[in-house]
């Protein structure tokens, strides 16, 4: 999986681009810095490539990646670290807002045109 530098709530980190993940997922240590807004709900179970894990639902105000931004994103804060040097996963709650192109081992995102009611 490709790794990208992104900012979440103004805090820079290293994130796996994971089209198989439903949500943006933050490690507990990164979440402590980025300060997501936790949703008052019970824990959620995550099915990962490394087995099952638990997490807490939250939202983040802003994610910025290579000049592209998205606001008000559903997020999960994992109960354990995600791997050495990995602050989280950029899952489909972020990626679905863009057009994704994988070509010659390069991943590119472009903003989608806003739909207007006409």
SULLIN-V518017 format. One line per field, one symbol per residue. ss: DSSP state (H for helix, E for strand, C for the rest). psi: psi as a letter, one per 20 degrees, with the letter a starting at -180 (. if undefined). burial: # if it has 16 or more other C-alpha atoms within 10 Angstrom, else .. A space follows every 10 residues. Layout:
ss->???
psi->???
burial->???
This chain:
ss->CCEEEEEECC EEEEEEECCC CCCEEECHHH HHHHCCEECC CCCEEEEECC EEEEEEEEEE EEEEECCEEE EEEEEEEECC CCCCCCCEEE CHHHHCCEEE EEECCEEEEE ECCCCCCC
psi->qqpqprppkj pqrppponii phqppqqhhh hhgimroqpn rrqqpporhj aqrqrpqrqq gpppolipqq qlpqqpoqir qirpjoiapn ahhghiirpp popljppqpq qqpppqo.
burial->...#.####. .########. ########## #..#.#.... .....#.... ....###### ####....## ..#######. ##...##### #####..#.. .......... ........
